Amino acid sequence: MTSQKFRVVSHRDAYRFAFDSLTKQGVSGSDAKNTAEGLVDADLCGVDTHGIQRIPIYCQRLELGLISANPRITVDNITPVCAHIDGDDGLGFVVATKAVEVATDRAKDFGFAISGIKRSTHFGMARFYIQQVVDSGFAAIVMTNASPSLPPWGSKRPIFGTSPIAIGFPNPSGENHFLLDMAPSVAARGKIRKAMRAGERIPEGWALDAEGRHTTDPSEAVKGVVLPIGGPKGSGIAMALDIFSGLITGAGFAGAVGDQLKVFDRPQNVGHFIFVLNPEIFVGPDEYKARFLEWELSVVNAPPAEGVKRVYLPGQIETENKKERLVKGIPYLEKDVQALNEFADECGIPPLTC
Ligand SMILES: NC(=O)c1ccc[n+]([C@@H]2O[C@H](COP(=O)([O-])OP(=O)(O)OC[C@H]3O[C@@H](n4cnc5c(N)ncnc54)[C@H](O)[C@@H]3O)[C@@H](O)[C@H]2O)c1
């Protein structure tokens, strides 16, 4: 493994960089704020494949009109608990945040609600949306589809995305919520691109090359496919995410979602599916609280296996990263900072300060 140099940037400066870049492209202040917060949140959590290094490609697509800077997002109330949302090719952060708000509002009245979203774009780290829901005391399942990179099990043709599913339940103590956020691939594609930028090999079992052979070379892996977790089981989950997010919502599906890094003749047409539930609906608030706390303790106090220091809840490592990085700053690869600062120069905005 190559030794890497890092530069530490404060979350405030990372936010300022993202906000300025987006407003330069005509994105409104409130939408730029939402997107910049989502990107910096990913960097704070340590999900740096989905942080501010995505800004140049978002801005390029905004400039080309492939992402709408000022989308007219429409909400069609199919039933009191089911909203169909047309994102008008807006930034995925803005579209998905709107969809979360709509579903959470309805769930307050009806106990649960769903939003199905078409004509959206890449929405970054899925945790950003379940966090918004658990912060208001509700549980959520958030799904998206993505451009093709993962094959149906047994094939070498990419058809499905490494699209994540995120599931959140609020911890009534206010801390340590259940925040599972996972792609059905062994590794997110961003991790393969990160290894390529860093000049590192990827582990065996992450990807096949274009000929369908196992590879540890990230530059061959990006020409091939990423492998699902658990073989046919992960591939089946990727298919289900594509059905929920794409097939039933009217968004692209079965390979039709455009790759934001490669397809420049049309918008992406990403789909999302959001389910919000009042977690107290069956047992009431007091019993939910008692049962959740008992459940949490049973997990975090489970005895560690050999070689393991501590047992975590899903999302806990990212939450702890965030606490630390809010204070100490965010370490970015020096190469990534250089690239972002060249971009800042082209845009006429101040560079990141390290
Ligand atoms: N928008 C998109 O199209 C897209 C596509 C792919 C991935 N992503 C994002 O990329 C990110 C990375 O995805 P990933 O699948 O590589 O995530 P990951 O493998 O790093 O983590 C998956 C889950 O496992 C949990 N986890 C990890 N180690 C743990 C431990 N020791 N104990 C308990 N829980 C643990 C994490 O908290 C997380 O909830 C996610 O935020 C995802 O939303 C987005």
PDBQT file of the ligand as one rigid body, heavy atoms in Angstrom, charges set to zero:
ROOT
HETATM    1  N1  LIG A 401     -25.813   7.429  -4.040  1.00  0.00    +0.000 N 
HETATM    2  C1  LIG A 401     -25.313   6.339  -4.549  1.00  0.00    +0.000 C 
HETATM    3  O1  LIG A 401     -25.593   5.998  -5.691  1.00  0.00    +0.000 OA
HETATM    4  C2  LIG A 401     -24.356   5.484  -3.743  1.00  0.00    +0.000 A 
HETATM    5  C3  LIG A 401     -23.849   4.311  -4.322  1.00  0.00    +0.000 A 
HETATM    6  C4  LIG A 401     -23.007   3.512  -3.536  1.00  0.00    +0.000 A 
HETATM    7  C5  LIG A 401     -22.693   3.864  -2.240  1.00  0.00    +0.000 A 
HETATM    8  N2  LIG A 401     -23.192   5.030  -1.714  1.00  0.00    +0.000 N 
HETATM    9  C6  LIG A 401     -22.838   5.424  -0.358  1.00  0.00    +0.000 C 
HETATM   10  O2  LIG A 401     -21.518   4.984  -0.096  1.00  0.00    +0.000 OA
HETATM   11  C7  LIG A 401     -21.369   4.756   1.297  1.00  0.00    +0.000 C 
HETATM   12  C8  LIG A 401     -20.524   3.530   1.537  1.00  0.00    +0.000 C 
HETATM   13  O3  LIG A 401     -21.285   2.330   1.321  1.00  0.00    +0.000 OA
HETATM   14  P1  LIG A 401     -20.662   0.931   1.773  1.00  0.00    +0.000 P 
HETATM   15  O4  LIG A 401     -21.614  -0.156   1.451  1.00  0.00    +0.000 OA
HETATM   16  O5  LIG A 401     -19.266   0.831   1.233  1.00  0.00    +0.000 OA
HETATM   17  O6  LIG A 401     -20.602   1.150   3.360  1.00  0.00    +0.000 OA
HETATM   18  P2  LIG A 401     -19.673   0.407   4.454  1.00  0.00    +0.000 P 
HETATM   19  O7  LIG A 401     -19.374  -0.976   3.989  1.00  0.00    +0.000 OA
HETATM   20  O8  LIG A 401     -18.541   1.288   4.801  1.00  0.00    +0.000 OA
HETATM   21  O9  LIG A 401     -20.654   0.336   5.712  1.00  0.00    +0.000 OA
HETATM   22  C9  LIG A 401     -21.892  -0.348   5.635  1.00  0.00    +0.000 C 
HETATM   23  C10 LIG A 401     -22.597  -0.310   6.982  1.00  0.00    +0.000 C 
HETATM   24  O10 LIG A 401     -21.904  -1.155   7.901  1.00  0.00    +0.000 OA
HETATM   25  C11 LIG A 401     -21.700  -0.466   9.121  1.00  0.00    +0.000 C 
HETATM   26  N3  LIG A 401     -20.464  -0.958   9.731  1.00  0.00    +0.000 N 
HETATM   27  C12 LIG A 401     -19.225  -0.942   9.198  1.00  0.00    +0.000 A 
HETATM   28  N4  LIG A 401     -18.348  -1.489  10.061  1.00  0.00    +0.000 NA
HETATM   29  C13 LIG A 401     -19.066  -1.851  11.146  1.00  0.00    +0.000 A 
HETATM   30  C14 LIG A 401     -18.739  -2.512  12.375  1.00  0.00    +0.000 A 
HETATM   31  N5  LIG A 401     -17.479  -2.876  12.681  1.00  0.00    +0.000 N 
HETATM   32  N6  LIG A 401     -19.728  -2.749  13.258  1.00  0.00    +0.000 NA
HETATM   33  C15 LIG A 401     -21.009  -2.381  12.994  1.00  0.00    +0.000 A 
HETATM   34  N7  LIG A 401     -21.380  -1.768  11.834  1.00  0.00    +0.000 NA
HETATM   35  C16 LIG A 401     -20.413  -1.527  10.935  1.00  0.00    +0.000 A 
HETATM   36  C17 LIG A 401     -21.600   0.983   8.763  1.00  0.00    +0.000 C 
HETATM   37  O11 LIG A 401     -21.922   1.799   9.884  1.00  0.00    +0.000 OA
HETATM   38  C18 LIG A 401     -22.655   1.066   7.647  1.00  0.00    +0.000 C 
HETATM   39  O12 LIG A 401     -23.924   1.289   8.196  1.00  0.00    +0.000 OA
HETATM   40  C19 LIG A 401     -22.769   4.758   1.887  1.00  0.00    +0.000 C 
HETATM   41  O13 LIG A 401     -22.940   5.975   2.587  1.00  0.00    +0.000 OA
HETATM   42  C20 LIG A 401     -23.694   4.719   0.683  1.00  0.00    +0.000 C 
HETATM   43  O14 LIG A 401     -24.915   5.406   0.904  1.00  0.00    +0.000 OA
HETATM   44  C21 LIG A 401     -23.999   5.845  -2.431  1.00  0.00    +0.000 A 
ENDROOT
TORSDOF 0
